[in-house]
Amino acid sequence: MRNALALLALLPLRAQTVGIDSHIDTLQRVLIDNADIGQRSSRGHADLPRLREGGVNAPFFALWVPTYYKGSEAVRRTLDLRDAMQRVLDSHSDQIELALNASDIGRITRSGKIAAFLTVEGGHQIDDDLAVLRVYHRLGIRSMTLSHFRNNNWADSSTDKPVHNGLTDFGKQVVREMNRLGMIVDVSHVSDKTFYDALAVTTRPVIASHSSCRAISDVARNMTDDMIRALAKNGGVIGINFGEGFLNPKDAELLKSAVNSIAKEPALTGKALDDYAARQFRDEFEHPRRSFSTIDDAVAHIDHAVKLAGIDHVGIGSDFDGISAPPKGLEDISKMPALAAALRKKGYSEQDVRKIFGENTLRVIREVTGK
Ligand SMILES: [Zn+2]
């Protein structure tokens, strides 16, 4: 019996199981380094073969634009990322397909392909214009983080000095318009007050696509116990982030200083700005930060969140390809079965693991997109 259980723990998630990771930054490598993610690579943390190996057949591809892209420059950069995503979809149509809702995810994953779910990371990317938000929706984008590392003109960020006391009236309009369109409101990166303001306005469940627990690792990007409980009450999901400072208290200090250094923003536009972004991105990856975090830290955060929110409100939002040093034992997305095995070993049932690894977030997608 013990042998049989040990064997079960080693099995990858079944092919027909939906595996969702609500935040990967792999598109940065496609846009900046022209990476072909159709091939398995030793660079970065995710590509199509490694997503399959990890059982993550429905990742959220983040269209992340740094906050030093201002106004229309942020819109241009978002379109560049959407175009990079289209190149992946067109050149590997046998492996990957765009998913607009939960039924698309079901159909695409059953066919053995990867379902790409698109999300914008940072409210500044709509350039204070609801029409831009609506066009993003038309381009197949189904989720948006209200802010990034800096405040924008209508939402305070968790890693900046508050100027709006949460969401402005326009910020509340953004949330309402996202509800109306069927786009998921993502509260990762927002300040605590912005989080509670968004919850007070939204009529649909929200997600914290890539945040962990502040009670374990005290950084502003993580959620307090009270926020996690409130998110569960809203019907939402917290996707546990694998970034070293998010998971391990010893790494938290390093994360705080890294966030502070983002303060200097260059006054550039066009190609000069894109070149600056490429240098920043490569620098980050060529000099990974020292890290103490391990797969056990990821298990501890999942377990803490489940105890607060219940099994139906916790998911995975690794931030792979956007984090400096992944945890030991979870070096890239192909290692996800090891996390499933660690949870089973802790007493989580097969059904519990399926919920955390995708079904919970799939439920939110269905409730928000209506399909
Ligand atoms: Zn992020």
Boltz pocket constraint, residues with backbone or C-beta under 6 A from the ligand:
constraints:
  - pocket:
      binder: B
      contacts: [[A, 121], [A, 189], [A, 210]]
      max_distance: 6.0
